[in-house]
Amino acid sequence: MPTAPKKPSPAFATRSRSSRNSPRRAGPSPWRSYPQYAKATQTRSAIVRRSHVSWRGWRAGSPARALPSAPRRSGRISRSTSRTRSTATGPCSSGMGAFACASWPNGRVGRAWRPHRASAAERRKGGLVRVGVVSPHFRNHSVWNAIVKGWFQKLDPTRFALEAFHLGFDHDGETAFARSHAAHFEEGARGLYQWAQAIVDRRPDVLVYPEIGMFPMTVRLASLRLAPVQVTTWGHPETSGLATIDYYLSAQDMEPADGQAHYTERLVTLPHLGCSYQPTQIAPADPGLAELDSASDAPVFVCPGVPFKYAPQHDQVLPGIARALGRCRFVFFRHGSGELSNKLRRRLELAFARDGLDFGDFGVFVPWLDRPSFYGLLQRADVLLDTIGFSGFNTAMQAVESALPIVTVEGRFLRGRLASGILKRMRLQELVASSPEEYVAVATRLARDGEYRKSIRGRIEAGRHILFDDDAPIRAMETFLAEARPAT
């Protein structure tokens, strides 16, 4: 069994106070000497230019703009990327900027792990297939609820040993569920080197990252080769851009025909929605929203997306619905500290003002609701408006559980096709718009025509059973896990 050095190399050591406070060394930056980094940056930049809007552009309150272009010269790191370097754990950055760091074989952790890469090159023969799942979300979280929980419930324990590496710090009943269903459950506060060592010590045949991009430690670990086969999936619905990730598990009903062009990984589409989703079966409670009592006769649109999912280029959609109806209510949710929500509100106020409307007459931001209260709101509402360009999966499934009509625009990429995949599977294509203008028209019809809305509710109730407790994606995933080999 391979083991890491007993002591970290000096590259891991915390810098002395004098070195931390000393001015930066003059001369050419040593970070410019890694041609593989430049190649990975160029690959990622090409995909971003082809398929993505800048993450900065998705943040509420800022206009969309392109990510920095690939460096003109091989090995040269753009200024915006170099700002995200980490001094303690090597040159992999946190957040979305880390996508550019690729596998970092010449980084500090990469250099220390080079002797162990050969041991990760081959799968064991015979016995259970060891599947490591690396995530901070073994808890009540959208990634766990939509994707991961079904693996722990339904993967055949006589063929697969699921080993969980819980990077996060939050625990709840779902954490206990994962622990009780895992062959091995690893947790605790650790650094990058210690987590990498813990994973290698378990010798997984396949290492699965349910998402890459939402948690810094996940990105850093995914940048290393710790298992023969390394996989990610659509917990964060974008390519990782990492040379160390071999496969991307997605869903047949949500990928476009040219989906492979959007990934640096080899795309594998599992049947239907690509997951075995369990209905929550939560009893709804009165949300207690006085803001809605004052306009009880107005159609209620639930806008459940977190603020960063609302792209500025679509701000005029809601004023278009309000102008067509004359009277309605849009319910948003205050998120976290409220800063992003406040920015989104200011943007919407400007958008409504451009159409001669007062956002305060139509929109309301309410506190984040617990699950029973949220389901109570869904039962009271008339329509759920999916976020355009960055769709919501869990919120759409929760709306389906409540038989609430959903309106969405089908995007070009996976992240804009989650709700449309759900609706098309239920044969409700008429709720899937092809443009923002059609989105306004569909939403307006649902709000105005009570009989039509009632018929849609009935069709959702009759067809939603095919979305839940689906074994087909699990059986296909078992075949994949048993047969997958390092991608070439």
Wavefront OBJ file of the C-alpha trace (Angstrom):
o trace
v 0.000 0.000 0.000
v 1.507 3.367 -0.954
v 2.159 5.801 1.824
v 2.920 9.482 1.770
v 6.100 10.834 3.322
v 5.960 10.879 7.111
v 6.611 14.590 7.138
v 5.273 17.111 4.661
v 7.819 18.589 2.356
v 9.031 22.097 3.161
v 6.662 23.378 0.493
v 3.792 22.586 2.856
v 5.276 24.319 5.842
v 3.687 27.546 6.948
v 5.886 30.447 5.992
v 7.650 32.318 8.740
v 6.361 35.684 9.833
v 9.312 37.406 8.243
v 8.723 35.729 4.886
v 5.004 36.462 5.020
v 5.665 40.129 5.678
v 8.568 40.536 3.286
v 8.010 42.272 -0.061
v 7.440 40.129 -3.129
v 10.615 39.115 -4.896
v 11.428 41.153 -7.969
v 11.917 39.590 -11.352
v 9.909 37.173 -13.498
v 7.179 35.330 -11.648
v 8.047 31.652 -10.983
v 4.397 30.816 -11.644
v 4.948 31.460 -15.329
v 7.136 28.405 -15.740
v 4.409 25.770 -15.922
v 3.420 25.045 -19.534
v 0.857 22.433 -18.468
v -0.928 25.110 -16.438
v -1.065 27.323 -19.508
v -2.434 24.469 -21.595
v -5.142 23.768 -19.019
v -5.978 27.468 -18.808
v -6.307 27.673 -22.576
v -8.545 24.584 -22.636
v -10.793 25.965 -19.926
v -10.880 29.427 -21.497
v -11.889 27.980 -24.855
v -14.789 26.113 -23.263
v -15.826 29.161 -21.280
v -15.815 31.372 -24.347
v -17.835 28.791 -26.232
v -20.384 27.869 -23.616
v -20.412 29.981 -20.488
v -21.038 33.450 -19.182
v -18.514 34.630 -16.612
v -19.270 33.608 -13.039
v -18.776 37.254 -12.158
v -21.498 38.070 -14.649
v -23.898 35.715 -12.909
v -23.516 37.504 -9.607
v -26.458 39.768 -8.862
v -25.647 43.391 -9.430
v -22.962 43.075 -12.089
v -23.179 42.943 -15.874
v -22.281 39.760 -17.724
v -18.844 39.765 -19.279
v -16.406 37.259 -20.712
v -13.740 35.586 -18.652
v -10.153 36.657 -19.342
v -8.805 35.234 -22.568
v -6.233 32.485 -22.590
v -2.659 33.752 -22.201
v -1.014 34.780 -25.438
v 2.204 32.994 -24.567
v 2.407 29.458 -23.271
v 3.056 29.387 -19.551
v 1.964 32.957 -18.873
v -0.696 33.322 -16.199
v -3.232 36.098 -16.526
v -3.251 38.660 -13.727
v -6.811 37.855 -12.646
v -5.977 34.168 -12.275
v -2.721 34.674 -10.411
v -4.527 36.648 -7.716
v -6.312 33.463 -6.639
v -3.160 31.511 -5.774
v -2.978 29.871 -2.371
v 0.266 30.250 -0.448
v -0.350 27.440 2.033
v -1.685 24.634 -0.065
v -0.183 25.165 -3.476
v -1.334 27.094 -6.510
v -4.924 25.771 -6.632
v -7.324 28.606 -5.881
v -10.677 28.646 -4.167
v -14.062 29.010 -5.808
v -14.602 29.270 -9.546
v -11.076 30.584 -10.169
v -9.740 27.154 -9.254
v -11.033 25.662 -12.488
v -8.000 27.146 -14.202
v -5.481 25.321 -12.018
v -6.052 21.916 -13.678
v -4.089 19.023 -12.224
v -1.138 21.111 -11.013
v 1.421 18.304 -11.210
v 4.164 20.841 -10.458
v 2.346 22.417 -7.529
v 3.310 21.770 -3.944
v 0.846 18.958 -3.314
v 1.356 17.641 -6.834
v 5.114 17.335 -6.337
v 4.627 15.545 -3.016
v 2.122 13.160 -4.579
v 4.112 12.312 -7.680
v 5.511 9.062 -6.178
v 1.954 7.838 -5.528
v 0.491 8.462 -8.981
v 1.632 5.072 -10.258
v -0.249 3.348 -7.437
v -3.459 5.066 -8.536
v -3.103 3.963 -12.143
v -4.659 0.512 -11.863
v -7.838 -0.858 -10.346
v -7.809 -3.912 -8.120
v -9.186 -7.116 -9.577
v -11.924 -9.016 -7.777
v -13.848 -8.227 -4.627
v -16.072 -5.232 -3.968
v -15.602 -2.129 -6.074
v -14.551 0.605 -3.673
v -16.281 3.874 -4.557
v -15.080 6.938 -2.692
v -17.496 9.891 -2.547
v -15.817 13.201 -1.695
v -18.168 16.009 -0.690
v -18.896 18.647 1.961
v -22.625 18.052 1.454
v -23.493 14.911 3.414
v -26.407 16.808 4.911
v -29.709 18.406 3.950
v -28.367 20.082 0.833
v -29.444 20.255 -2.789
v -26.517 18.101 -4.001
v -27.227 15.400 -1.425
v -30.999 15.438 -1.930
v -30.937 15.389 -5.714
v -28.018 13.113 -6.522
v -26.011 11.513 -3.744
v -28.657 10.168 -1.383
v -29.977 7.800 -4.039
v -26.521 6.210 -4.356
v -26.402 5.428 -0.645
v -29.936 4.080 -0.730
v -29.771 1.893 -3.814
v -26.282 0.942 -4.984
v -25.886 -2.812 -4.498
v -23.858 -3.337 -1.278
v -22.880 -6.836 -2.406
v -20.978 -5.310 -5.336
v -19.967 -1.828 -4.192
v -18.467 -0.407 -1.007
v -19.390 3.257 -0.691
v -16.804 5.209 1.292
v -17.697 8.767 2.262
v -15.203 11.585 2.808
v -17.143 14.385 4.468
v -15.231 17.626 3.927
v -17.860 19.843 5.514
v -18.548 20.849 9.073
v -22.366 20.765 9.249
v -24.175 17.661 10.489
v -27.844 16.713 10.632
v -30.069 13.681 10.197
v -28.913 13.201 6.611
v -25.305 13.015 7.832
v -26.319 10.201 10.173
v -28.089 8.483 7.271
v -24.952 8.651 5.121
v -22.792 7.362 7.958
v -25.099 4.409 8.582
v -25.140 3.421 4.882
v -21.423 3.893 4.163
v -18.840 1.122 4.369
v -16.477 3.791 5.694
v -17.192 7.370 6.792
v -14.297 9.800 7.166
v -14.777 13.287 8.617
v -13.068 15.979 10.654
v -11.199 19.243 10.134
v -8.111 18.567 8.006
v -5.829 20.270 5.558
v -5.338 19.384 1.927
v -2.389 17.073 2.508
v -4.192 15.172 5.281
v -7.372 14.706 3.234
v -5.403 13.495 0.235
v -3.555 11.008 2.434
v -6.824 9.754 3.976
v -8.296 9.113 0.532
v -5.206 7.363 -0.838
v -5.021 5.165 2.261
v -8.501 3.780 1.466
v -7.381 2.838 -2.078
v -10.639 3.630 -3.893
v -11.154 2.103 -7.329
v -13.366 5.003 -8.368
v -13.401 8.433 -6.758
v -16.571 10.483 -7.273
v -16.900 14.218 -6.666
v -20.659 15.013 -6.774
v -19.754 18.612 -7.514
v -16.580 20.520 -8.262
v -16.680 24.277 -7.854
v -18.840 24.935 -4.800
v -16.266 24.243 -2.078
v -12.535 25.114 -2.213
v -11.242 21.877 -0.696
v -13.183 19.821 -3.246
v -11.500 21.675 -6.099
v -8.052 21.187 -4.614
v -8.503 17.479 -4.044
v -10.011 16.994 -7.502
v -6.870 18.567 -8.957
v -4.872 15.530 -7.758
v -4.802 11.964 -9.055
v -5.902 9.990 -5.980
v -7.658 7.020 -7.659
v -7.446 5.097 -10.956
v -10.803 6.505 -12.123
v -12.016 9.959 -11.066
v -15.510 11.200 -11.800
v -17.662 14.256 -11.259
v -21.339 14.875 -11.802
v -23.884 17.673 -12.065
v -24.050 18.867 -8.452
v -22.383 21.883 -10.035
v -23.561 21.701 -13.652
v -20.375 22.686 -15.467
v -17.263 20.954 -16.659
v -14.481 20.906 -14.100
v -11.837 21.646 -16.713
v -9.457 19.397 -14.756
v -7.156 16.917 -16.469
v -7.454 14.669 -13.408
v -11.212 14.107 -13.853
v -11.932 11.330 -16.340
v -15.731 11.208 -16.616
v -18.740 13.468 -16.169
v -21.949 11.685 -15.147
v -25.018 13.511 -16.432
v -28.604 12.754 -17.473
v -30.049 11.777 -20.841
v -33.136 13.976 -20.387
v -31.101 17.082 -19.595
v -28.170 17.046 -22.010
v -28.329 18.522 -25.540
v -27.307 16.439 -28.523
v -23.875 18.117 -28.625
v -23.298 17.836 -24.883
v -19.839 16.261 -25.152
v -18.513 19.487 -26.693
v -19.137 21.262 -23.374
v -16.884 19.034 -21.250
v -13.200 18.313 -20.888
v -14.246 15.008 -19.263
v -15.757 12.074 -21.155
v -19.532 12.548 -20.895
v -21.629 9.614 -19.637
v -25.400 10.148 -19.636
v -27.423 8.029 -17.223
v -31.062 7.250 -18.095
v -33.904 9.722 -17.555
v -33.038 12.386 -14.943
v -29.786 10.631 -14.032
v -30.719 10.200 -10.369
v -33.091 8.383 -8.041
v -34.947 11.229 -6.353
v -37.115 10.595 -3.324
v -40.161 12.819 -2.706
v -39.893 14.702 0.553
v -43.477 13.967 1.672
v -43.437 16.979 3.983
v -46.733 18.241 5.380
v -47.114 21.885 4.264
v -47.531 24.631 6.856
v -48.904 28.155 6.631
v -45.960 30.360 5.529
v -47.464 33.269 7.423
v -46.594 35.866 4.805
v -48.576 39.035 5.488
v -47.167 40.465 2.245
v -49.418 38.102 0.283
v -52.548 38.694 2.374
v -52.772 42.279 1.158
v -53.127 41.084 -2.448
v -54.983 37.803 -2.017
v -56.692 38.037 -5.407
v -53.475 38.619 -7.382
v -51.689 35.718 -9.100
v -48.632 34.599 -7.097
v -45.379 33.709 -8.863
v -42.724 31.951 -6.779
v -39.182 32.978 -7.795
v -37.106 30.485 -5.759
v -33.621 30.914 -7.206
v -30.700 32.122 -5.135
v -29.771 35.676 -6.230
v -26.689 34.771 -8.274
v -28.843 32.666 -10.615
v -30.687 35.733 -11.904
v -28.695 37.003 -14.878
v -28.965 40.755 -15.562
v -29.781 40.241 -19.235
v -33.132 38.735 -18.209
v -34.223 41.477 -15.791
v -36.918 42.740 -18.179
v -38.795 39.422 -18.141
v -40.652 40.090 -14.896
v -41.737 43.625 -15.865
v -43.068 42.074 -19.069
v -45.262 39.683 -17.061
v -46.388 42.466 -14.719
v -47.255 44.761 -17.618
v -49.299 42.022 -19.295
v -51.236 41.090 -16.127
v -51.551 44.470 -14.466
v -51.757 42.861 -11.007
v -49.584 40.032 -9.645
v -47.009 39.213 -6.960
v -43.454 37.915 -7.399
v -42.082 36.222 -4.264
v -38.296 36.193 -3.848
v -36.240 35.016 -0.890
v -33.634 36.884 1.127
v -30.450 34.861 1.015
v -27.599 34.733 3.510
v -26.424 38.127 4.679
v -28.836 39.824 2.300
v -26.199 41.679 0.275
v -26.852 39.788 -2.963
v -30.597 39.966 -2.411
v -30.368 43.725 -1.988
v -28.372 44.038 -5.191
v -30.920 41.932 -7.052
v -33.759 44.056 -5.683
v -32.070 47.265 -6.842
v -31.622 45.778 -10.308
v -35.282 44.796 -10.464
v -36.377 48.220 -9.268
v -34.466 49.745 -12.179
v -35.890 47.210 -14.636
v -39.477 47.893 -13.532
v -38.853 51.650 -13.599
v -37.754 51.419 -17.235
v -41.248 50.096 -17.992
v -42.907 52.790 -15.908
v -43.723 50.377 -13.062
v -42.931 50.334 -9.350
v -41.330 47.062 -8.254
v -42.774 47.561 -4.779
v -46.265 47.114 -6.226
v -45.380 43.676 -7.590
v -42.340 42.149 -5.880
v -41.607 41.087 -2.332
v -38.526 39.580 -0.691
v -39.427 37.267 2.189
v -37.211 35.499 4.750
v -35.800 32.086 3.910
v -38.507 29.557 4.800
v -38.212 26.169 6.444
v -39.407 23.220 4.379
v -43.003 22.963 5.692
v -43.526 26.713 5.169
v -41.977 26.577 1.691
v -44.328 23.757 0.697
v -47.185 25.798 2.130
v -46.186 28.666 -0.164
v -45.998 26.323 -3.164
v -49.542 25.148 -2.477
v -50.756 28.723 -2.294
v -48.909 29.941 -5.407
v -50.111 29.840 -9.009
v -46.839 29.415 -10.937
v -43.160 28.717 -10.215
v -40.822 30.769 -12.417
v -37.579 28.912 -13.074
v -34.377 30.951 -13.354
v -33.392 31.476 -16.980
v -29.923 30.248 -17.930
v -29.164 28.621 -14.557
v -32.113 26.359 -13.873
v -33.185 24.851 -10.559
v -33.598 21.095 -10.087
v -34.656 20.668 -6.472
v -37.073 23.595 -6.567
v -38.660 22.228 -9.739
v -39.065 18.782 -8.175
v -40.600 20.362 -5.081
v -43.035 22.255 -7.301
v -43.937 18.972 -9.008
v -44.641 17.412 -5.609
v -47.057 20.300 -4.990
v -48.587 20.031 -8.495
v -47.502 23.617 -9.150
v -47.030 24.616 -12.821
v -43.461 25.545 -13.772
v -42.331 27.863 -16.542
v -38.784 27.587 -17.856
v -36.600 28.430 -20.848
v -34.547 25.538 -22.162
v -30.936 26.606 -22.367
v -28.103 25.447 -24.571
v -26.101 23.914 -21.717
v -26.896 21.488 -18.907
v -27.217 24.171 -16.249
v -30.059 25.768 -18.205
v -31.908 22.494 -18.891
v -32.658 21.006 -15.463
v -36.308 22.045 -15.164
v -36.967 21.488 -18.868
v -35.747 17.898 -18.521
v -38.270 17.354 -15.713
v -41.153 18.878 -17.664
v -40.365 17.022 -20.879
v -40.204 13.740 -19.018
v -43.795 14.393 -17.880
v -44.722 15.398 -21.454
v -45.350 19.006 -20.502
v -43.275 20.533 -23.297
v -45.762 23.403 -23.588
v -44.324 24.858 -20.369
v -40.803 24.896 -21.837
v -40.221 28.177 -23.645
v -37.628 28.692 -26.330
v -37.113 32.399 -25.621
v -37.708 34.978 -22.883
v -40.625 36.355 -24.891
v -42.316 32.957 -24.989
v -41.548 32.568 -21.272
v -43.578 35.749 -20.599
v -46.433 34.468 -22.758
v -46.612 31.056 -21.041
v -46.462 32.570 -17.559
v -49.156 35.101 -18.425
v -51.508 32.439 -19.777
v -51.123 30.268 -16.691
v -51.878 33.239 -14.422
v -54.908 34.426 -16.397
v -56.565 31.155 -17.375
v -57.713 29.301 -14.270
v -59.066 26.323 -16.212
v -55.838 25.882 -18.118
v -53.849 26.109 -14.892
v -56.118 23.509 -13.292
v -55.609 21.137 -16.227
v -51.829 21.500 -15.950
v -52.008 20.711 -12.234
v -53.982 17.576 -13.060
v -51.434 16.456 -15.628
v -48.606 16.983 -13.155
v -50.403 14.897 -10.545
v -51.025 12.131 -13.090
v -47.487 12.051 -14.506
v -45.133 12.889 -11.640
v -44.759 9.299 -10.448
v -42.263 8.593 -13.261
v -39.845 11.148 -11.763
v -39.525 9.595 -8.330
v -37.731 6.526 -6.990
v -36.307 5.694 -10.415
v -34.000 2.654 -10.364
v -32.845 2.913 -13.988
v -30.114 5.541 -13.352
v -28.783 3.519 -10.403
v -28.522 0.284 -12.421
v -26.739 2.177 -15.207
v -24.388 3.759 -12.698
v -23.570 0.315 -11.280
v -22.584 -0.846 -14.759
v -20.438 2.236 -15.220
v -18.681 1.868 -11.862
v -17.938 -1.797 -12.507
v -16.532 -1.243 -15.990
v -14.977 2.244 -15.952
v -11.310 2.518 -16.736
v -9.100 5.611 -16.816
v -10.109 7.732 -19.790
v -7.526 8.050 -22.541
l 1 2 3 4 5 6 7 8 9 10 11 12 13 14 15 16 17 18 19 20 21 22 23 24 25 26 27 28 29 30 31 32 33 34 35 36 37 38 39 40 41 42 43 44 45 46 47 48 49 50 51 52 53 54 55 56 57 58 59 60 61 62 63 64 65 66 67 68 69 70 71 72 73 74 75 76 77 78 79 80 81 82 83 84 85 86 87 88 89 90 91 92 93 94 95 96 97 98 99 100 101 102 103 104 105 106 107 108 109 110 111 112 113 114 115 116 117 118 119 120 121 122 123 124 125 126 127 128 129 130 131 132 133 134 135 136 137 138 139 140 141 142 143 144 145 146 147 148 149 150 151 152 153 154 155 156 157 158 159 160 161 162 163 164 165 166 167 168 169 170 171 172 173 174 175 176 177 178 179 180 181 182 183 184 185 186 187 188 189 190 191 192 193 194 195 196 197 198 199 200 201 202 203 204 205 206 207 208 209 210 211 212 213 214 215 216 217 218 219 220 221 222 223 224 225 226 227 228 229 230 231 232 233 234 235 236 237 238 239 240 241 242 243 244 245 246 247 248 249 250 251 252 253 254 255 256 257 258 259 260 261 262 263 264 265 266 267 268 269 270 271 272 273 274 275 276 277 278 279 280 281 282 283 284 285 286 287 288 289 290 291 292 293 294 295 296 297 298 299 300 301 302 303 304 305 306 307 308 309 310 311 312 313 314 315 316 317 318 319 320 321 322 323 324 325 326 327 328 329 330 331 332 333 334 335 336 337 338 339 340 341 342 343 344 345 346 347 348 349 350 351 352 353 354 355 356 357 358 359 360 361 362 363 364 365 366 367 368 369 370 371 372 373 374 375 376 377 378 379 380 381 382 383 384 385 386 387 388 389 390 391 392 393 394 395 396 397 398 399 400 401 402 403 404 405 406 407 408 409 410 411 412 413 414 415 416 417 418 419 420 421 422 423 424 425 426 427 428 429 430 431 432 433 434 435 436 437 438 439 440 441 442 443 444 445 446 447 448 449 450 451 452 453 454 455 456 457 458 459 460 461 462 463 464 465 466 467 468 469 470 471 472 473 474 475 476 477 478 479 480 481 482 483 484 485 486 487 488
